[in-house]
């Protein structure tokens, strides 16, 4: 027990240090963690760490999916629903089929069922890696929305393909019609289970007395109940978590108070950071275990097979994404689509961002050691090795080259949306005007007799005037905006130093100091890290 605890603490410390070093080197955290895990695994004397797939599916996957669903824009998801469905379902099936036929044709002893098993494993990209690489790069909102939407659903479709292919290998039989019907049932019933559990949590949040801490704890428990309930009924736990998360997220303004939202955001950010960090460093640390399991396989042949399958995965994704763009242009003449002329630049970015991750590795590791008749599972070790190479090549090679690809094709956002700061100021101005109108219409008499209400009205009027001025000033050049941001950061620093001085004076309670510190924190967070 003590050794396990020390190992977990050591991994978390390593994750923290490697993330900080990766930031200094300007390398995305998932990529740097995988490379760091690889480097550490090669150090003599380092114990081999074997990933338990049940740990990934039961402990890691539900909260990661739930957090992704919670912060996904339903408006953007619905806007790009057609391409998301094509990528999450169609592309997964096409990729699995391409891998199945290619592997069965070129790998000796590989059957079509084993090929579909491998295809189901390596077909879903990892959106955490893609969005981490894209962070800080000038890329269109639509590309990020499509990638995030795809990642919410593609794990479910790939796992269903994996399970049916695994059943075919174990039983020796496979019926396409039955598999197709079961595929739809597993997906649809998974959504229903997720919505049902989400409804229970909605009632608890909305109609029972819950404190801020209890509300946050409930949000942490919800994805596990959704996933476990769905798996108990043998339907898609992934779709249950995604559908339930989207439902509760869209009703968060009804079920959570302001404190729960602020504190919950911080809690979830830390939890997801820790889980993602552990997952990616464990991928790198798994290398010696996978290589040692190759056994009698020729390492050269295994590498060649793995690179061949990796090429199939990359080329298939690029081909399907570009074909979808052409098809959208054609079909847009007859039906309403989000963009009738998506071009080729945006699809290239989406296509090149197909980096694989932890779900693929966990699926491969969950392959049983033996068949139903007691014989060793055919090519299990080779499938593990190919999966690892696909993850490594797509994550490191595509991840490191993605910023270059984006800069090279020079993709301009076709939506021409206002900047985030302009949108924030415009929304704030509308809210202030609504508040001012409410005061003037319903509380005119109170404004005359109550000094506090009158001061509130004056403060809102002042905020309206300042916000209008700030919105107009955003049309100035970037140099002035940069100077403004620098001055604001310096003013915040002055406030912090004065607050620290006041902390030592007896006339001010620590609770009041902490509240004011929280206000300054929010002000600085808004300045340096706008909420997306």
N, C-alpha and C positions, 0 to 999 in steps of 0.2 A: 504493500500500500504506500509506504513512504517513498519507494523508488518510483512508483507511478506518478505520485504527486510531484516529486522533484523533476521527473521527465516533462510533465505538463508545464511546470513553471519555467523550466529551461527552454522549452519550445516557445513559450510566450515571450520570454526575454529575448530570444533569438529573433523572433518575428519583429519585435519593437526595434531592435538595433538594426536589423536588415532594412526595414522600411525607412528608417531615418537615413541610413547610408544610401539607399536607392534614391531618396529625394535629393540628396546632395549631388548624386551622379545623374539626376534627371532621367531615371529609368523607372518605368511603371512598376508599382509594387508587385503585382502578380508575376510579372516576368522576372524581376530581381529575386523574389522569394524562391521561385522554382530553381533558378540558377544557383542561388545560395544553398538551397537544400541539396542540389547535385554536388556542389563543391564540398559541403560538410560530409556527405555520405562517402566521399572518397578518402577522407582523412583516416589513416590507420587507427584502429582501436575504437572507432565510433560504433556503437551497437546498432544492428539492423532493426529498423522499425517497420513492422508490417501493418498496413492499414486494414482495419476491420470494416468491410462494406456496410454492415449493419449500423456501425457508428456514424457513417456518412449519411445513410438514408434516414435514420431515426433521430439523430442528434443535430446534424449540421443542416440537412436539406430543408426541413420545415421552416425554421426561422429565416433562412436566407431567401427562400421563395416568398415568404410572407412579407418580409421587409421590401423586397423588390415590387411586389404587388401593391403594397401600401403606398409607395411613393411613385407609382406609375400613374401618369395622367390618363384617366379614362377617356377624356375628350380626344387626346392624341391617339390613344389606342383605337378608338372607334373610327377616327378619321382615316387611319391607315390599316383598317381591319382586313382588307382584301389581301394586301401584300404580306401582312403578318400571318394570315392563315396559310397563304401559299408557302411561305418560308417555314412556318412551324409544323405544318403537316405535309404539304406537297414535297418540299425540299428534303425533309427527313426521309420520306418514302423513296424518293428518287435517289438520294445518296445511298441509302441502305441497299437498294437494288443494284446500283452501279458497283458498290463494293462487293456485293454478293456474287455477281456474275464475274467480275474481274478476279476476285480471290479464288473462286472455284475453278476458273480457267487456268490460272498460273501457279497456284500453290498446290503441290502434290498432296492428294488425300483430302483436300478441302471440299466438302459438299456444299450444295446451294443453301441448305439450312444453316450450316456453320457460317457461310458468307453473310446471310441475313442477320445472324447473331452478332457478328463483328460489325456489320453496318448499323445495326440498332445501337451498338455501344458508342461508336465514334461519330454518329450523325449530328448530335446537338452541340452547337457552339456554346461557349460560356460567356454570358453577357457581362459578368463582373470584370473579366479581363478586358473585354472590348471597351466598356465605358471607362475603365481606369486608364487605358491607353489614350482614349479620346479626350479625357479630362485635361483642360488647359490648351487644347488645340481648337482652332477656329473651324468648327465643323457645324453643318446645318442641324437645326433642331429636329428636322424630319428624320435624318439618318439615325440619330440617337433614339428617337421614339420608336422607329421600326426595329432597331436592334433590341431595345428593352422589351418591346411587345413580343418579338419572336422568342426571346429567352424565357418568357413566362410560360409559354405553351409548348415549346419544342421538347423540353425534358419529358413531358407527359407522353407525347407521341413516340419519342425514341424508346422510352421504357416499355411502352406497349409492344412495339416491334420487337424489342429485345426479349420480352417474356414469351411472346408467341413463337419466336424462333427457338428459344431455349426449350420450350415444350415440344417443339417439333424434333429437336435433336434428342431429347430424353425419351420420347415415345416412338420416334421413328416414322411418324405420320404427320401430315399437314394438309388441311383443307382450306383453300383460299376463301371460299364463301363464308365458312364459319368464322374464320379469323377476321374478315372484314366486318361482319355483324358484331362480333365480340368487341372489336376495336371501337366501334361507335358506342356500344353500350357502356363499356368501361369508361370512356371519356365523358359521355353525357351523365351517367350516374355519379361519376366523381364530382361533376359540377353541382349536381343536386345535393349531394352529401355536404359539400363545402358550404353551400348557401344555407342549408338547414342548420348546421352547427353555428354558422355566422349569425343566423337569426336568434339562436339561443343566447349567444354572447351579446347581441344587440339588446335583447330584453333585459339581461342582467345589468348592462351598462346604463340603460335608459331608465329603468323603473325601480331598480334596487338602490339602496343607499351605498354608494361606493366613494371611498376617499381617493385622492390622487394616486397614492401608492398602490391601492388595490386595483385601480383602473389600469395602471401600467403593468401590473402583474398579470392581469387578465389578458392584455394584449400579447404578453409573452407566452401564455398558456394556450391561446386560441389556435395557433398553427399546429401544435402537437395534437390537440383534440381532433382537428380537421383531418390531419394526415392519418392518424392511428384509426379513426373511425372508418375512413374510406378503405384503408388497407384491410381492416377487419371484414368488410363486406366484399373484398377482392375487386375493388374498383380503383380508379386512379387517385392516389393520394396527392399527386402533384396538382392535378386539376382542382381537387378539393381545396387545397391551400390557396391556390391562385384565385379561384372564384370567390372564396370566403374573404380573402384579403382585400380584393377589389371592392366587395360589397361594404365591408366595415370601413374601409378608407373613405369611400364616398359618403358615409354617414358619420364621419369622425366629428364633424361640427355639432352633431346632436348628442353623441355619447361620451365625449371627452371635454373636460373643462380646459381653460387656458393653461393651467399649471400642468395637467397631465400631458397636454400636447408638447409643451416646452421640455419638460423633464423626460417624457417618453422619447422624444427625438434624440436627445443626448444619450439615453440608455441604449436605444436601438443602434445608433451609430457606433457605439463602443462594442456592443455585442457582435455586430456584423463585421466590424474591423477585425476582431479577435478570431472569429470563425473563419473568415476568408483567409486571414494570414496563416492560420494553422493548416488549412486545407492546401494552400499552394506550397508551403514549405514541406508538407508531408509528401506531396507529389514528387518533389526533388529527392527527398530522402528515400523514396521507394525504389530508386534505381538498382542498388545492389541486390535487393530481394528479387526483383524481376529478372535481372541478368542471371543470377544463380539458379533460377527456376527453369531457364532454357534447357538445361540438361544436355541431351544429345543433339539438339539442333545446332546446325552450323551458324555461328554468329554472323558471318558474312551473308549467308542466304537470308537469315532473319532480318538483317538490316535492309537488304535489297527489297524483300517483300514489304517491309514497313514503309520504305520510301515510296514504293509503287502505290500502295494504298493511300498514303498521304497525298500523293499527286492526284489520285482519283478524287479524293475528298475536296481538295482545293479547286480543281478544274470543274468538277460538277457544280459546286456552289456558284462559282463565277458564271458558268454557262446558264444555270437556271435563273439567277438574278438578272442577267442581261436579257435573257429571253422574256422574262416577266415584264421588263421595261418595254420591249418591242410589242408584246402582246397588249399591254395597257394602252399604248398609243393607238393600236388598231381597234381594240374593243371600246375605247373611249368615244368612238364615233356613234355608238349605239346606246351605251349606258353611262350613267354618271359615275365618274371616278374622281378621286381626290386631286390628281394631277394628270391631265391628258397627255402631257409630253414630259415624262420624267428624265429623258436624256440618258446618257451613259455614265456621267461622272458620279452622280449620287449612287447608282447601283454598284459601281466599281468599289466605292468605299464600303458599302454594306457587304459586298461579296468578299472583300479582302479582310473584313473584321470577323471572319468565321473561326475564331480561336477556340479550341477545345479545352475542357477543364475537368473538374472533380467528378461530375456525374458520370462521365465516360470511364474514368478509372475505377470508380466505385462499382459500376455495372460489370466491368471486366472481372474485378476481384470477387464478385458475388457468384460467378460461374461455379457450380459444384465441382468437386474433385472427381466424382464418379457418375456414371450413368445409372439408370434404374436397375440394370442387370449386374451392377457391381464393377463393371469395367471402367478403366480410367477415361475421363472425359477427353475426347479427341482434340488435340491441338490447343488445349487450354493455355499452356505456357506461351505458345506462339501468339495467341490472341492477346494475352496480357502484354507481351513485348511490343506488338504492333500498336496497341492502344497507347502505350507509353510514348512511343516514338511520334505518333500522330499528335498527341498533346504537346510534346516538347517542340516539334517543328512548327506547328501552327501557332503556339503561344509565343515562342521566342522569335522565330523568323518573321512571321506575319506581324506579331506585336511590335517588334523593333522597326519594321519597315513601314508600318501603317502611317505614322506621321509623315514620312517621306512621300508616300503615295498621295496623301491628301494635299501636300504642298505642290507636288508635281502636276497633278491634274487641275489644280487651281479651281476648285468647285465653289461657286458663289451660291449662297442661300437664295433659292428662287422665291421664297415666301415674303422677303422684304419686311420682316417684322420690326417694330420699334425695339430699341435696346431694352435690356432688362430694367435699367434705371429709369428710362422713360415710362415703361409700363408701370413700375412701382409708383412713380410720382403721379401718373394719371389716375391710378386706382385710389391712391391716398387723397387726391383732390376731390374725387367723386364722393368718397366716404365723408370727408369733412363737410362738403356741401350738404349732404343728406343730414348730417348731425346738426348743422347750423339751421337748416330748414325746420327740423323737428323742434329745436329750441324756440324759434320765432313763431311757429304755428301753435304749439301746445303749451309752452311755458313762458308766454310773453309777460304775464303778471308776475311770475316768480322772478323773472329777470329784473323787474323793477324793484321788487321788495327784498330779494335775497342777494346779498353781496357775493356769496360763493357762486351762485348761478350766473350772476352778471360777469364775474371774472372768467367763468368757464366760457361764456359766449365770446368775450373779448379774446380769450386765448385761441378759440377755434377760428375766429376771424383773422387773427394774426397768422395762424398756421395756414389758412387758405391763401393769404397774400404771399407768404414765404414759399409755399409749394408751387403756386403759379409762377413765381419768379424763378424757382429752381427748374421747373419744367421748361421754361423758355431758355434758360441758360444752357440746357443740355444740347442746344443746337450749335454751341460754340465749338471751337476746334479741340482736338484731343489734348493738345499741350496745356490748355487752360484747365481741362478736367483733371489731368494728372497733377497739376499744381494744387488744385482744390483738394484732391484726395490726400496729397502729402500734408497739407496744412491741417486737414481734419484729423489725420492720424497723430500729428504732433499735439493738437489740442486735446485729444483723448488721452495721450500720454501725460499731459499736464494735469488733467482731472484725476488720473490714477495716482499720481504722486501726492496731490493734495489730499485725496481720500485716504491714502496710507498715513499721512501725517495726522489726519483727524482721528484715525483709528486709535491712537494712543491717548486721546483726550477723554476724560471721564464723563463729560456731559453728553457724549454720543454713545448709544447702545450698539453693541456689535451686530444685532439683528438689523438695525437701520443701516449700518455701514454695508452689510452684505446685500441688502436690497438695492442700495444705490450702486454697488459694484456690479450687480446683475444687470442693471439698466445700462451701465457703461459697456458691459460685455456684449449686450444685444446691439448696442450702437456700433461697436467695433466689428462685430460679426457681420452686420449689415454692410459696413463699409468695405470689408476685405473679402467676405465670402457670401455674396448674395444667395438667398435661398432659391433653389430651382423648383 
